Amino acid sequence: MGNSGRVLNRDPPFFLGNVMISTEKILEQLKLMQSKPIQNKDLLSTGSTLVNLACSNRTRGGLLKGKYYFFVGDSNSGKTWLCLGCLAEASINPNFDGYRLIYDNAEDGALMDVSNYFGQSLADRLESPAIEDGEPVYSSTVEEFYYHLDDAIKKGTPFIYLLDSMDVLSSEDETSKFDDAKKAYRAGKEVPGSYGDGKAKKNSGNLRRILPHLRKTGSILIIINQTRDNLGFGFEKKTRSGGHALKFYACLELWTSVKEKLKKTVRGQARQIGVQVKIQVKKNRITGQDHTVEIPIYHSLGVDDIGSCVDYLIGEDLLTENRGIIKTGSFGGFTGSREKLIRHIEENDLEDELRLAVGRAWKEVQEACRLVRKNRYVTDSTQEK
């Protein structure tokens, strides 16, 4: 028999369990699951234009809401400066109004004047994970850290939580082993061996549980970790503690190191005034690209964003420097030293123009490095030329 009088179903339904689902419904759900373009309002600045670009290829921000980030670095390489800079940026960004800014200073090592370096806005909003008898409470074990993080999640208010650092945290397993070893030693018995502190296992289980809550509330978790010399096998000179999960679940992993000490001659002697820091993005789920940038961090200033941007343009031959003198037709027309150019930009409110120039230069480099090939999976007119 023919098909006369019969309507052909070009979109037959199928069953998932006992539920009938149409193809249109599946396509609609798949469309919703597709990655949405990142909006500037969902990005948090690191306080450094170059670090923002290394993370997201955008000048306005480097960290995306709803994610966890892992900062690893050598001692005195600016980890805490950078991460507190992220909190400072949140304190002046309207897109983060209402966010709790939690600093878990487990190391008790960052004792700088917050209002002096990062502004009164951050000083007014910065809080510890908990308060007990009117005093701030910081994590001392990895278990306490996750308990504090769980408290922040259950409060229901979006937050940015900074742990400084994972290294200093002990664990209940480590404490128990210490007590057993002490009792054995005092009793004249053989001291039991150590089998690790258990942090790697706890990070693996708890980070996996935390991620959906960050995504749901748009909250941000930042964990700082210290490098260690790699005394084992392998090509990497540096390693770190805490287990593989710290990197595996991170949206971004950044490593900082000191390239050189910055000095200034005062009364005939070279005095250290800061460090030139190299920052490597070793894992990037935002762009899929690994970048390395350098920024100066000064004891009296913190991250020198303007100076690093000027240095970048000089390095890309977009500012001509001859015997310490820079000549440029941009920034209102300028001739003078690097330091005078920085002061000229700051005094004339040309910071946005400078960052725009850096962003354009970065984009030009990215475009020049991009392979232009036919995309085998995109065949319609929407394929990027």
N, C-alpha and C positions, 0 to 999 in steps of 0.2 A: 504494500500500500504506500501511497505518496504521503507528503507532508502537508497536503492541502487542508486549510482550516486549523492547522496546529501551530502554535507559537513556539519557536525554538528558544530554549533557555541558554543564552550564551554565558550566563554567570550562575552555574549550578551551585547550590549550597553544599557544605560538607559539615560533618559532625565532629565536635571536640567533646569527647565523653558522650553525654546525652544532650548536649546543647547544639542546636543548629546555628551555624555562623555563615553569613554570606561572604563572598569574596570581597565585595565592596567594603564590608565592615573590617576585614583584615587589612585591606589596603589603607583604610582610614587610620587604623591603629599604627600601622607601620610608618605612616607619614608623621604621626605625632611623635614616634620614637626617634625620628631623624634628628641629628644634631642641629640645634638652632644657632644662628650666627651670634657670636659673643657681643654683647652690648657694653659700651663703655661704663654704664652705670653699675654693671656687675663686676667691674675690675677694681682692685685695690692697689694703689701705688705703693711701691717699695720706698719711695723717697729719692730714688735715683732713676733718671731718665734712661740711662744705659742698661741698668738692671731690668727695668720694665721692658725694654726692647728685647733683651736677651730671653725674657720669659714669655712674652706674648706678641712680639713684633709691633707693639704699640707703645707710644710715649706716655699715655695717661695712666696706665696701670699694668701690673705684672701678675697679680694673684687674683684668681677667679673665686667668686663666692661659692660656698658649699663644698670646699675641698680641703685636703690636708697637705701641708708642705713641710719639707725636710731640709733644714740648713745644717750642713756639716762644715767644720773648718778648723784650722790650726788655732792655737792660742794667740790672742791679740790680733786676730785677722778681721775683726769687725762684725762678727756674727750678731752679737747683742745690739750693736749700733744699728745694723740693718733692720733687725726684727722690731726693735722699739720704734724705728722709723716708720715701719708699716702701721703700728698702732697710732703713731702721731698723725699719719696721713688719714687714717680712719676718723680721728677726732675732729678733723676739719673738713671732712667730706660729707655733704648732706645725704648721700646715698647710704651712709652708715650711721645716721642719726638713730638713736634707740638701741644700738648695739652695745652690749657689755664688752668692755676692754679689760680682759683678765690677764694679769702678768703673774705667772707661777715662778717666782724667783727662787727656785730650789737651791741654786748655788749660793745665794746671798752674796753675789759677786758684783752686780751692777749697782753701785752706790752713787752714781752721778745724780746731779740735781735735775730731775725730770723737767721741771718748768723752765729751767735755764736753757737746756739743750733741745727739748722737744715741745715746748709751749705749755701755757697754763691750761689750755683746753684738754690736753692729754692728762696733765697732773690732776685735774678735777675729776676726770672720768676713770682713771686707772684704778683697778681694784685687785685685791688678792683673791685666790680661790675661795677662801673662807675667812671668817672673823671669829676669834674665841677670846672672851674676856677683854674685848676691845682691841686685841692685837691681831695683826694679819697672820694667817696660817698658810704655809706653803707645803708642798708635797715633799716627803722624805723617802717614800718608797714608791715603786712603780704602781703598787696596788692603790695607794692614796691618790696618785695622779689620776688614775682612771675613775676612782670614786668621785673626785672633784669634778672631773669632766662630765660624769653621769649626772651629778647635781646640777651643773650648768644646763645640760640638755633638758632635764626634767622641769627646770624653771620655766622653760618655754620661750625665753627671750633670746633672739639671735645674739651671737657673741663672736669675738675673736679671742682665742685662747693661745697664749704663748708660754711654752714650757722651756725654761732655761736652767738646767739642761737635763737630757736623759741620762747622761753619764753619772751625775751625782746621786741619782736615785738608787737606793738599796732595794731589797725585796724581802718579803717574809721568809722565803726559802734561805736567803743568804743569812738573815738574822738567826734563824733556827740552826743552821750549820755552824755558825760562830759560837752559839751557846753550847752546842754539843762538843765542839772542839775544845772550848774552854774547860768544860767539866771533865773531859777525858784527860786533858793536860794536868789539871790540878789533882786528879786522882791517880796520876802516874801511869795512865793507860795510853795505848797507842792513839794518836790523834787521827780521826777519820779524814780521808782525802776530800778534796773539793771537786764538785762536778758542775760548776757554773752557778750563776745566781738566779737562773730561771726567768730573767727579763725577756729573753727572745721569745719564749713560749707565750708569756703574758701579752707581749706586744702583738704577736700574731693573732691571738684570739680576740683581744679587745679592740684593736684598730679596725678589724673587719666588722665588728658590731657597731662601731662609732660612725663609720662613713655614711650610712643611709640617713642618720640624724643630721649630719652636717649638710648633706644635700637638701634635705627637706626644709631646713630652717635658713639656709644660706649662710650658715656659720663657717668660720675658718679656724683650723687648728694648725699651729706652727710649732714644730719640735726642733730644738737646737741640739746638736751632738758634736762632741770634740773628736778630732782625729787622733790616731795613735800610730806610732811607727809600726810598720808591718814587718815583724821579725820572722814570719813564716815564709812559705814558698809563694811564688807569684811575681808578677811584674810590677804591681802597684806598690809604691813606697809607703803609702798611707792606708790605714784601715780605720774602722770605728766599731764600737760595741753596739749591742742592742738587738741584733738579729736581722734577718733578711726582710722581715715584714715592714720595717721602717722605710725601706726604699720601695718595696713592692707596691704598697698602698698609696705612696706619695703621688700627688699630681705633678709636683716639681721637686727635683733634688738639686740643691746648689751646694757647691764646695768652694770655700774661701781659703785663700792663702796669702801670705805677705810676700809681695814681689820685692819691695825694698822699703827701707825706712826713709821718711822725709825729714830733712834737716834744714835748719836755718842758722846762719852764723850770727851769734850775739856775743859782744865783747870779745871777739876774736876766737870764739870757740863754736864748733858745730853742735847745735842742740837739736835733739829729736823733737819734731812738732807733730808727727803723724806717721801714717803708713800708706804706701800704695798697695792696694788690695786687688788681687786677681780673683774674679768670680767666674766659676765654670758651671754652666747648666748641664748636668750629666744625665738628667732624665726630664723629659718635657712632654706631658700629655696635652698641653694646650696647642702647641704648634708642631710637635714631633721633631723639632730642631734643637740641636745642642749648640750653644754659643758661649764664647768667653769674652768678658769685658774687664776693664780695669777702672777703678775709681779711687781717688784719694780720700782718706778719712783723717781728719785733724783732731788733736786732743781738745782744742778750744772751740771747734765748730761742729764736728761730726762729719757726716757725708757731704763732700763738696760736689754738689750736683752741677753747678754752673761751671766749675773748673774742669770737671770730667767731660762735659759737653764741648767746651772749647778745645780740650786736648784731642777729643775724637775728631773734630773738624780739621784740626791741624794734621792729625794722622792720616786722614782721608784726602789731604791736599786741597781742602776746600777753604782753608785759611792759609795764606802764605806767610811763613815766618822766616826771616832772614836776620841772622845774628841777634836773635831775641826780639826783633821788632816785627809786629804783625801789621799788615796793610790789608784793608778790606773795604769794599764799597757798601757792604751790608752793615746792619746795626747803626744806621745813621751816618755811615762813613767814619772810619776810625784808623788811626795809626798810633802804635805804641806797643808797650810790652804786654805780655800775657796777663799779668796782675792788673795793669791799668785797663785792659779790655774787660776783665771780669768786673771791676768796679764800675766801668762805663755801662755795662749791661744792667747791673743791679741798680745803679742810681737813676737810670732812665727807663726802668721797668720793661726791659727788653727780653726778659726770661722766656716768655712764650714764643717770641720770634726765634730765639736760640734753639729751643726744643723743637720747634717746627722744622728748622734747618737740619737738625740732627735726625729727625724722623724721616725727612726726605732723603737724606744721604743713606740712611740705613735701608730704606726701601729700594733705592737704586742698586745697592749692593746685592740685596736679595733677588731683585729681578735679573741682574746680570748673572747670578749663579744658577738661576732656574733653567732647567732643560725644557725647551719648547718641542714637545712631541705630540703626536696624535694619541688621544686618550682612547684606549681600546674598549673602555666600558661606557663612554659617553658618546652617543652618536647623533644627538639632536642639536638644534641650533643654540642651546644654552651652553655648549662646551666653551670653556674659556679659550680665547685666542692667544 
